[in-house]
């Protein structure tokens, strides 16, 4: 299997999936500055400001657990990453960041 071609950035579809990722994947992660410990998700509002969609499925993003004051984007902050505590943040898409993929609906 060619993982490069089949990897899609994670789509967090509900609170249950958000909690599972936080407890099972992001567990034991901590940083002095929480902005240094995030992972890219597949959410963005590149085509329509403030209307977030999942990149792969093109479906609207539901209720994410946004961190305080987010999304606060504007034209520059169009991609969405996830903090190790399960909250979400919007930031510029060019930011170098870790990422999480899922295949066939599985992480």
C-alpha positions, 0 to 999 in steps of 0.5 A: 500500500502506498501510504503517501497517496492514501493518507487523508488528514483526519476528519473529527466528526463528533465529540466521541471521536475527538475524545478518542483521539485525545485519550489514545493518540495525544496522550502524554503530550505536553508542551510549555507553549501549547501552540508548539504541540498541535497536529493538522486536521483536514479542516479549512475555510480556504474557499469561503471565510468562516465556513469550515469544511473537511478537505477530503470529504468536502462536508461541513465541519460540525461543532468543534471544541474551539480553544478560547477566542478561536476561530479568529482567522481572517484571510491568513488563518485558514487551516485548523490544527488540534491541541493535545488537549483536544481543542482546535485552533485556526492558523496559517496553512503554511505553518510547519506542523505534525499531522494525523492521517486516517485510512478508510475511516480509521486513524 
